[in-house]
Amino acid sequence: MKQSDVRNIAIIAHVDHGKTTLVDRLLQTTHVFRDNQQVAERVLDSNDQERERGITILAKNISIRYKGVKINVIDTPGHADFGGEVERVLKMADGVLLIVDAFDGPMPQTRFVLKKALEHGLKPMVVINKIDRDGARPHEVVDAVFDLMVDLEANDSQLDFPIVFTSAVNGFARLQPEDDNMDMVPLLDAILEHIPMPDVDVDGPVAMQVCTIDYSSFVGRIGIGRVFSGTIHDGERILVVKNDSSRYLATVKQLFTFEGMGRAAATEVHAGDICAVVGVEDAEIGDMFTCRIDPVFMDPIHVEEPTMSVVFQASTSPLVGQEGDIVGGRQIKERLLHEAESNVSMRIEELEDKSGMEVAGRGVLHLSVLMETMRREGYEFQVGRPRVILKKEGGKTLEPVELSVVDVPSVYAGKVIEIFGSRGGEMLDMVQRDEHVHLEFKIATRGIMGLRTRILNATRGEATLFHHFSEYGPYRGDIGGRINGSMIAMTTDKSAAYALDTLQTRGKLFIGPTVLCYEGMIVGENSKDTEMVVNVAKGKQLTNMRSSSADKGIILAPPITFTLEEALEYIEDDELVEITPKSIRLRKRLLTANERKKSGRG
């Protein structure tokens, strides 16, 4: 039976193609905000990191009402590293809104989420956004989207997709780019017409599958998911069926539906709608909440395996505890185990020797988002170099392989191809677009580490690089890592401008003057391939003679600062990243020169 008063739609878009702005416009058009209400830009990206990085990390639900129909809009992360979120979101949707930039066309990260949506049998609707942008080529982009769908083996029904042309910034939607319509109504009408109604049995036995977990310090865990069958009531006794087939009875203590930007308490929720259930204390992703007398069983939610792992440890830095409140190994372990409960796409285990926690995720970005969240919560810890997770199949070793896409000005294309070649990359495609070249490569995940920095340096910051996991392929042997050695501080002291002025002729510096350094901390990169232990606190020898040059002013080049991802990709196996709420420092695993010499002999 079709539920005509509900539509569930997931939004897919590449970073910066205007997804969140478009949703803001739909909320305004359907008067979710009061006319005089101050509205934050990009209401969907509510997490601080999402706003700063300009990406969606966590899937979120909002709803709008239009012509008596409730439209649940489910935001999907655009980055392949958050594939675990994507898998679950698509379980709740009946159709997808694919948003594509009218200039850029479909991009590699769009490909990942779209492939998942097509595999789930969802019907796509294509929104070509930014049609008023300079150089927009909406009709060519529609052709490119069609080619991509064919490439992803879409069926005939999926290939017959409706198209709407929009400018989210200026708030209009059109059925043809040349129309003169200036509001979002055509897009809302198209959603009602083309997105399938939920095909459910309202009178059947209750069946809901948990797709997302929320947590509240007042009520504990909250299971969020779509009701696939029946009607769930507040106060009802339900059967909880876990992923491992174990089961027990529980009571629905509170029931919420999504209304506008928030949640509203409900006494009952019908099949086809999305709701939040309070009362199941150990709710987990994939759990079934179903009828006690006539239980319904559904396929478990499959989440792709992690491809990269990193070890979190309590900090052993001499400066430990100066910037963070939470520094103990036990507290870090508890925080990570708490993360494991709600984050199904991460695998978190304690090392056998209890020296740290191994966290496996879908890539450097996926792992660094967790680190950034923890440092903002006041944690201080250290992590090693990320390692790829290898597989054994048929006696062969397999490693994760990424699909990487680079857009670069034509003059630098040769340099980019050379850099990928030095990392074992294999070129798949090369397309000239005006003054730019679009390059596609297959490259081992190990080869991606540190690649972004090299490419940005070689192209003077003018290249854009995207990559995502493609498949497991044969192990590709040794891949060249960092060539240059490190400059390592020899004492715990504040850096002096005079010492740094001397050192900057020997390489690149990572610190400025008056920075507190410690023995074993990496303060720069040597221009040669050897390590150099340096005195960053060395001051000028003072005499009672006046020099003829009369103390010329010292001019220091700005130090190189690392983001978390860049730091993780930069370090080698014998190095660590120290993470505190205020600083990201690089250091040697063994802090003293003597320890490093002994270990080298060993």
Secondary structure, DSSP 8 states (H G I E B T S, - for coil): -B-TTEEEEEEEE-TTSSHHHHHHHHHHHTT-S-TT----SSTT--SHHHHHHT---S-EEEEEEETTEEEEEEE---SGGGHHHHHHHHHH-SEEEEEEETTT-S-HHHHHHHHHHHHTT-EEEEEEE-TTSTT--HHHHHHHHHHHHHHTT--HHHHS--EEEEETTTTEEESSTT----SSHHHHHHHHHHS---B-BTTS--EEEEEEEEEETTTEEEEEEEEEESEEETT-EEEEE-TTS-EEEEE--EEEEEEBTEEEE-SEEETTSEEEEE--TT--TT-EEE-SSS-------------EEEEEEE---TTTTSS-SB--HHHHHHHHHHHHHH-TT-EEEE-TTSS-EEEEESSHHHHHHHHHHHHHTTB-EEE---EE--EEETTEEEEEEEEEEEEEEGGGHHHHHHHHHHTT-EEEEEEEETTEEEEEEEEEHHHHTTHHHHHHHHTTT--EEEEEEEEEEE---------S-EEEE-SSEE--HHHHHHHTTTEEES--TT-EE-TTEEEEEESSSS-EEE-TT------SS--TT--------------HHHHHHH--TTEEEEE-SS-EEEEESS-SHHHHHHHHH-
